[in-house]
Amino acid sequence: MGLFNFFHKKNKQTSFSRGSYFPTAISDDDLHTLINQAIDVFERNEQSDTETIILSIYRLYPDKDLAIALYRFIPTAFCRLFFYQVNYSDEYIVARAGKEPLHFHYSEDGIYTMAAIISKQRIVQSTRPEATFSVLFHSADFNAINKAVKGGAAPEDLTCSASYFAKTG
């Protein structure tokens, strides 16, 4: 193996989060662990508000942007798995005060992609279906879709627009 191949392999191992709306130095292995721990936080804190969940994730790995991203992405992934028939936009938009908003794609975001993979594993392996709802209730998409379905809409007839996130910090 040449020197180029060595660096190329090393880069591949830590590049999963490339494409996200913020840079992060977390390794794939640590991100995998953190996402599982963050899902545990959602499941253990069923009645907790946004700030409590984000702060709990931040205590696990002190990166504010990553804690916020996981708070956004994990419920989104759960919703897209739960209501898989809905037509979802692949785009998400991050608003920035006084600047043009930034546009990204879930399918190109390594943090979201890993969150979606782990979320699917957790849902499939769950022995407590009610724990899934502890995560789902933090998704604005889930709440809107659930309301529409309860009102008689068929999930396959629903279309979600791009997610819009306010830039924090």
Secondary structure, 3 states (H helix, E strand, C coil): CCHHHHHHHHHHHCCCCCCCCCCCCCCHHHHHHHHHHHHHHHHHCCCCCHHHHHHHHHHHCCCHHHHHHHHHHHHHHHHHHHCCCCECCCEEEEEECCEEEEEEEHHHCHHHHHHHHHHHHHHHHCCCHHHHHHHHCCCHHHHHHHHHHHCCCCHHHCECCCEEEECCC
